[in-house]
Structure formats: C-alpha cells, structure tokens
C-alpha cells in the first residue's frame, strides 16, 4: 500500500489528495496543514471583507471531517512539517501533541506563497498593519474593524489583491489611499490599460500614490511616511506588495531552488530529491509562450498542477506544460482581465511584436445596456502568433480574455480569430465580436493594409514632421477636446477636402476609437499619401495622457 504525505492543504495540495484517492482507493493519504483550515477559498477573502460574501463559513470549502467521510483522507490541521529526510523517507511533523516522524513513499509539497513584507522603519511596532493571505488574516482584519471602528485605510500595493482590498474597504465606507512603488496601478497590465482602472478608482474616491514607496511607519502605524516626504494617516493598513514562495522546508531538505527562491521541478513535478514532488505557488514553471522560467501564483494553475501530479504518481502520462498567466480583477464598475505576456515583458524578451487596440461592445450596441470593452492584442507581426491580451470593461471582459487564453493554449494565430464562431443574439454578444475584430485588425497589420503607431510614439513622430489629422466631427471635438497639434477634417468630408493635405507631409490619422481613422487611412493611402493610424485613437491617448488634451 502506497503512503503519500501531502504538505499543504489548500488548492494544489487538496486537488492532489482528492485526485489520488479517486485513482488509488487503497493508498494511505495524509494531508498536513500548519494552519487551522484546509481547502479554504483564499481568493474570496477580500469579498468577505467587503460584505459580498456574507457568511464566513462560505470561505471554508471543505472540512477535515467532510474530506475523511467522502475521500477517506487523513487531514491533520495544526500539523506543520518542519523537516524532510529524503534518505530515510521521513517527514518530521510538529503538532499540538508534540513532534513526530511520519514515513512516506511519496511526498507532495504544496506550501504556497507568503506575503512579501518589505523592510520599513517602524513597521514591526505597527499595530494596525495586516496582510491578506488566509482565513486567520481575514479574521484579524474583521476583528480589528469591529473593535477599533477605523475611519480611513491605506493599501500598500496596487496589484490584484491590493485593488480588491481597496474596493472592499471603500464598500465599507472607508476613505482609501493606495500606495505603490510601480509607476502605475496593476503592474501586470500595460500603462495605457491600467489607466482606465486608475480613473475608475479615482471616480470612486480612492486616492492614488504611484511611483513612490512607503519608507517608514510612525505612531504605531497610524502615520505612514512616503519616500517623497508625503505623510498619510491610516487607521488600518493592508500590506499587499507581492508574494514569495514558502520554501524554507524545501531548502532545509536540500531541494534545489531557482529564481526568487522558487522550487525547481521537472516536467513530472518531481524536485531534485527522488519521490518528493511540488506544486502550486511555490514552484517555478515555464512561461508557456517564451519557455522561460517564471512564477505564477494563481489558483487555477495550482489546482491543475495538483491533479496532474496525482496522475503522475498514479502512473498516468501527464506533463507540466507550463502556464501563460490568465487573471481578472474587479475594480468597482470595471473589470480588468489579462492573459499571456504584456508589452513590457515582450520588450524585455527581445521578441518582435505588434499591437492592436480594439474598442467594442459587450453585446450588440443597439440592445440596451451595451457597455464598452477596450481590448489590447499582442502578436508576432509576421506569423501572427498570439503573445497576450488585456481587456477593460464593465461587462464581458472575462469572456474575451478566456477566448484569447484558449487560443494561445491551442496554438491558434490572429488569422484564426476572425474564424471563431460565437453564440450570437443581441442580449449576449455582437455579430462582429471584439475578438473577431481584433483578429481582423491584426491581419491588416500583418498584410500591410494598415500601419499603426502606439500612443507613446505620437509625440516623437510629430516632432519628426508627421501631421496629426483628427477625423472626428467638430461637435465631438468641441465636447471632448483634441490632441496637441491636430488639424481636423471629418472623415465624411475627407474625399472632398483631400486637397487641403500635402502628399509631401506624412500623416498620423486619429478618431475617437480607431474605426473612422482606419477608413481615413485607407482613403488617403489610395490617394498617394504616407499615413499611419494612431492605434486606440483619441479615447485611449486621452485616458493615459489626459494632460495632453486641449479643450
């Protein structure tokens, strides 16, 4: 009878345990969890704080008793693995009753990740600073709120959890300030896409400090000093600046680690020590698009890895194919979703790439309550290989990002996107879905039908002699403003007024979203003009650089 010890009872660990039982009825399966709870919904913690999830018990997906009854698992909370002897094949366990040795045939490490807390003066003396990673963390925060009735909150870190916590506090009526060392909120997104979420945060009363770190905590944490000299008063502070792998047990056991201390595993999830496997947030995986080492702390890959390692141990042919990193966050009335590589990662990788921004609708525009979706697609400029995508919108973001994530996993190219057939009726979608349109736009770039520039290239090209042509209507410009240096000829008047333009001067054409400017680009090119299209057009540029708008 095989004896399998699983260290860590959340996500990957519990996924492995239950799959192992379904494949091995006679195996002895022991799950060690140093905390009080197993199989809890850590991704739901911010939504319990906000009140979206009203019952704390809803966070506890399974109890040890339920797991024993259904899966015959020996689940041991408050049992911390403090050592592994790979030669003796023993795990040393620390429990309330004392330390003991546990023999094994196979070990699966699923220790997860722990919050990274950067050093800061006075942080150790702060009494109102918390992290958010598990149920005891959420209990500590809710208990503090009930006891102290805080009037203002600060969130250090503007990643996914940071934004979720900011929204949660705002829903509780607390004025919230976000501080992040990164130049913009949600660093996994590119700057122009994150700008939409930053606007949404500000519109809901959240104060933002980006590009600056918190360097000191004074008055037991009630005063926070930023590196630019600004001081913030805070009754309640969340530290959410990232995570790091929980690797101390692995290192003590002589298991090899790699970048950022992540546990190294092979394609079968086996570590450098025979019969010791690892899954979840603590391991290094391959970025499936680049093949490079990376760390992706997300629940979906962790659960998949847990199931796959159980298959491997059970003799099934499973390989760790890597991850692409697909995620979504709600920020008040908007959602931000991403998959694959962002533009900054592509620049660092040295890959040749192209970009298109599409502005579409969540469903048919003529049907009530259709909302805008801004979709960014990154791809190879000749092969059409899809590298990644980001989307912002009030509705339908998850659908579009999931489609593109599936396309990446299925090795589809941008040429395949227009061929995808989606369910369509006016309440649900559009006959030309934003994903289809992104494919068409990308193909136009690849085939030379259209040439585009990105928002950050505009000023440099203007300085080089390009004329910016705005093809919106005059009333539109009067209402929304214009970009510096632009001349205006509405697209419907362009053929009649084309003589006002010189073929000796290269042109950048823009409208509100990019559709009319593409039409103008085609008119002008076929009349002998040198033309490039401002990708994303006025609405995108004005979002990321509002100070450049002339009204």
Secondary structure, 3 states (H helix, E strand, C coil): CCEEEEECCCCHHHHHHHHHHHHCCCCEEEEECCCCCCCECHHHHHHHHHCCCCCHHHHECCCHHHHHHHHCCEEECCCEEEEEECCCCEEEEEECCEEEEEECCEEEECCCEEECCCCCECHHHCCCEECCCCHHHHHHHHHHHHHHCCCEEEEECCCHHHHHHHHHHHHCCCEEEEEECCCCCCCCCCHHHHHHHHHHHHHCCCEEEECCCEEEEEHHHCEEEECCCCEEECCEEEECCCEEECCHHHHHCCCCECHHHCECCCCCCECCCCCEEECHHHECEEECCCCCEECCCCHHHHHHHHHHHHHHHCCCCCCCCCECCEEEEEECCEEEEEEECCHHHHHHHCCCCEEEEEEEECCCCCCCCCCEEEEEEEECCCCCEEEEEEEEECCCHHHHHHHHHHHHHCCCEHHHHCCCCCCCCCCCCCCCCHHHHHHHHHHHHHCCCCCEECHHHHHHHHHCCCEEEECCCHHHHHHHCEECCEEECCHHHHHHHHHHCCCCCCEEEECCCCHHHHHHHHHHHCCCCCEEEECCHHHHHHHHCHHHEEC
